[in-house]
Amino acid sequence: MAVVRVRPRPELRDVVRSFGEQQRDFGNAAVTWTIPARPHQILDIYLAEPWKAEIDGGPLKTSPETVIVGPQSRSCVRLHMSGRIHVFNILFQPAALHRLTGIDMTSLVNTDPAATDVLGMRASLLRDAVLSATDFPSRIAAAEQCIGRMLDGCPPVDAIDRASRLLAATRGRIRIDTLAKRAGLGPRQFQRQFTRQVGLPPKLYARTVRFETALAARRRAPSASWTDIVHEAGYFDQAHFVRECRALTGSPPSRFIDDWESSYFSES
């Protein structure tokens, strides 16, 4: 799937990690992808056919035209795609949706509600602005204007926001107790506040970030050895990576890796 990603203008980088667009024409083919546990908060605006999703083996549902995809604590979603896919999306910073809405982010874990259910009329205004634009750069400009207006009256960046972004930037390789101390919080208070603002507990968030780091490295360098990749990503050894793959995808690497492209829709 063709993927392009662009960072936002500097004044929005506390909220948005990147804007992206994906396109592919499947023709008459039907493709199913399993989504692993992953840390991201994403807003998708469908410019062509929406995806269909199956959660925990339930009924197949067509995604809303503008959808919020919350963090995934486990592998419970299968995407079904066919026809022409064209999606504009916003990859948020780890605590950004909490900052914009004040909601407890655990309510969005393993869910994909309509964006209006989370952002209200602001989601409709955002969608209308993006759909009225004619190309990817103008869609980014339209989204940046809308998000800039959303920030009016929002609380400032706080210690949990900074800690979550540092955890993402270090690819999950900073100690949680170090983050708690930097935030000026005790371990339990840090875990409670982090989970409420990000959705996933800090240790699980770090594990999902580390796993995506390994998959991204493999994608960038498919000829690289798994031993080098997993060590660079912070795993003790390949056995450690295999256990994490089973825990976060529900499958061993031999079954999941060929289908890993579903992990990269939100790569920044």
Number of C-alpha atoms within 10 A of each C-alpha: 14 9 14 16 20 15 15 19 12 8 10 16 13 18 23 23 22 23 25 23 23 18 16 15 13 14 10 9 9 10 11 15 17 21 22 27 27 27 24 24 25 24 22 24 25 22 19 14 16 23 20 17 22 18 16 11 10 10 10 13 13 14 20 18 17 24 23 26 20 25 26 24 20 18 20 20 21 19 19 18 20 18 17 17 19 20 23 25 24 24 24 20 23 32 28 21 23 16 20 18 15 14 14 15 22 18 12 20 19 21 17 21 16 19 23 16 11 17 16 12 12 16 23 14 14 22 23 14 18 23 17 11 15 9 10 17 12 15 22 25 15 19 24 20 14 18 17 12 12 16 15 9 8 12 10 10 13 11 17 25 22 18 23 21 16 16 22 20 12 12 21 24 17 15 12 18 14 12 21 20 12 13 16 13 16 11 14 10 12 23 20 14 17 24 21 20 24 30 28 27 18 23 15 18 27 23 20 27 23 26 24 21 20 21 21 19 17 19 14 9 11 11 8 12 10 17 14 14 21 24 15 14 21 18 19 12 14 15 12 13 24 17 14 20 21 16 15 23 21 18 17 16 17 10 12 18 14 8 14 20 16 15 18 15 19 23 16 13
